[in-house]
Every structure is written in structure tokens, then in C-alpha cells.
Amino acid sequence: MRMPEPPAAAMGPPPDQDQRDRIATELDRCFLVEAAAGTGKTTMMVERMLALVQTGAAQVETVAAVT
């Protein structure tokens, strides 16, 4: 019998956490993100968009996203 997978939180941070942090914090750069389905691309894009607006680097009216 196969054991169920542990929840993601119990597994610790993903191995690419450094890159994820850069996407959300280096707001003066452009990034191209390529990854498989279900890896968090849309989540990272939303975090980045929120950071841009919260820091004043962009206005809500000027932000667009394509997934």
C-alpha cells in the first residue's frame, strides 16, 4: 500500500526558493519564468504584482498579467 504524500509545508521550502524570492523582491528587473504546470508561476506573478503596487513601483491601473 502506498503512503500518502506529506503536505508541502511539512517538506520545507522548495529547492528554488532563492529564485522565488528574487522574483518577488527584485522589482527593478524583468524575469522570464518557465516551469511545469502546478509549480507556482501564477502565485509568484501575483506576489510580484502585489509587491510592485505596495512599494509604489507601479500603479494598479498600469499592471497587466498574462498567464
N, C-alpha and C positions, 0 to 999 in steps of 0.2 A: 504494500500500500504506500502511495506517495504522500509525503508530509506536505502540508500547505506552506506556501511561501511566507516568510515573516513580513510584517508591514514595512514599507520603505523607511519609516522613521527608525525602526529598530536596526536597520542595516547601516546607519551612519550616512554621512554626506556622500553624494555621488563622486566618482573619481575626477570629474571635470568641474568641480566646484570653483576652482580658481578662475576658469574661463567664464563660468556663470556670473561670478562676482564682477568681473571686468565688464561684461555686457551691461550690468545694472548700474555700474558706478562711473565708468569712463564715458561720460556723456558728450565729450567733445570729439569723439571718433565715430566712424561708421563701422558697422560689423556686418558680415555676411555669415549667417548661421545655417549650416547644413547638417541635418541629423535625421535619424529614423523616426517613424511615427511613434508618438507617445513618449518622447524624450523630454518634453518641456519647452519646446520652441515658443509656442504661443504664450505660455506663462512668463517666459523670460522677456518676450516682447512687451507684454503688458507691464511687467515690473519696470522695464526701461522707460516706457511711455509715462508711467506714473512719476518716476524719478525726474524726467525731463520737465514735467509740469510742476512738480513740487519744489524743485530747485529754481524755477523761473527761467530755465534754459529754453523753454518753449511754452507757447500759449495753447490751451486746449483747442482753439479754433484752427491751429496750424498743424495739428498732429493727425496723421492718417496711418493706417496699418493694412497690410495685405498679407494674408496667410495662405 
